[in-house]
């Protein structure tokens, strides 16, 4: 019988150990404020997880399920979030500078006051996301779906909007 999944992880070592033992579901777990830099957490399930203020710099999260996760204030600089599902996630005040969000699903996500400078959002779906004071300076939004968005308060300076839908 597999070990039960704890509700709260105290440090990155516990997360890395659980992942290396084959655990992929961290759904609903509290990981707030943890230093998870450079961990390989590909295809993990963080649905509804509390990752507030977590340090996820350079973390591999491609194809991760982060639906409804609270990533407010998290540091995701240069993280790999390719093909990840971030539907309805709270990314307010998060730093995603230089992150790779190729084909990421950000429908309905809260990106208020988030920093996405130099971020790759190629083919990402941001339909209905909240973008109040979001910084997309020099971000690549080419071929992205920007339907049903209020871009009035977003900083799109030097952003690449080539073939973006809904603009």
N, C-alpha and C positions, 0 to 999 in steps of 0.2 A: 504494500500500500504506500503511495507517495506521501511525502511529508506535507502537512497542511501549509497553506500559504499564509504568512503573517500579514496582519493588516498594516503594520508599520515596519519600515526598515530603518535601522539606526545608522548605517553607514554604507558606503559604496561596496565595501568588501562583501557584505551580506547579499547585496543585489547581484554582484558579479558571480558569487558562489552559487546562488540560486539559478542564475541563467546558465552557468556552465554545467549544472546538474540536469539541465533540460527544461527548467521552468521557463515558460514564455508568457504566462499570464500574471500581470501585476495589476489587474483591473481593480479599481477601487482602493488601491493601496496608498498609504501616505508615504511620500518620498520627498516632502517639502524640505528645501534648503540643503539637500544632499549634494556632495561633490561627486558627480558622475562623469566627470571629464574623461574623454577618450575611450569610454567603454563601448564594447560591441554589443548592442541590444537590438540587432536586426530582427524584424518580424515579431517583436514583442507586443503584447497587448497591455496597453496602459489606459484602457477605457475608463473614464470617470476617475482617474488617479489624481492625487494631489501632488503636483510637482512645482508648487509655488516656490519661487526664488531658487530653484535647483540650478546647479552649474552643469550644463550639458554641452559645454564647448567641445567641438570636434568629436562628438558622440555619434556613432553609427546607428541611426534609427530608421534606415530605409525599410519601407513596407511595414512600419510600425502602425498599430491601431491606437490613436490618441483621441478618439471621439469623446467629446465632452470633458477632456482632461483640463485641469487648472494649471496652466503654465505661466500664470501672471508673474511678471518680474523675473522669469527664468532667463539664464544666459545660454543661448543656443548659437553663439557665434561659430561659424564654419561647421555646423552640424550637418550630417547627411540625412535628410528627410525625404529622399526621393521616393515617390509613390506611396507616401504615408497618408493615412486618413486622419485629418485634423478637424473633421466636421464638428461644428459647435464648440470647439476648444476655446478656452480663455487664454489668449496670448497678449492681453493688455500689458503694456510697459515691458514686454519681453524684448530681448536683443537677439535678432536673427541675422545680424550683419554677416554677409559672406556665406550664409547657409545655402544648401542645395535643396530646393523644394520642387524639383522637376516632377511634373505630373501629380503634385500633392493635391489632396482634396481639402480645401479650406472653406467649404460652403458653410455659411452661417457662423464662422469663427469670429471672435472678438479680437481685432488687431489694433484697438485704440491705443494711441501713443506708443505703438511698437516701432522698433527700429529695424528696418530691412534694407539698409544701405548695402549696395553691391550684391544683393541676394539674387539667386537664380530661381525664378518662378515660371520658367518656361513650361507651357501647357498646364499650369496649375488652374484649379477651379476655385475662384473666390466669390462665386455667386452669393449675394446676400450677406457678405461679411461686413462687419462694422470697422470702418477705416477712419475714425475720428483722430485727426492729428497723427496719422501714420506716416512714417518717413520711408519712402521708396527711392531715395536719392540713388541714382546710378543702378537701379535694380533692373533685371531683365525679365519683363513681363510679356515677352513675345509669345504669341499664340495662346495666351491665357484667356480664361473666361472671366470677364469683369462685368457681367450682367447684374442688374439690380443693385448697383453700388452708388453711394454718394461719395464721389471723389473730390468734392469741393474743398474739404479740409485736409486732404492727403497731399504730401509733398512728392510730386512725381518729377522733380527736376532731374534731367538727364536720364530718365528711365526709358528703356526700350519698350515701346508699345506696338511694335510691328506685328500686324495680323492679330492683335488682341480683339476679342469679341466684346461687344457691349460698350465700346468707347465712343 
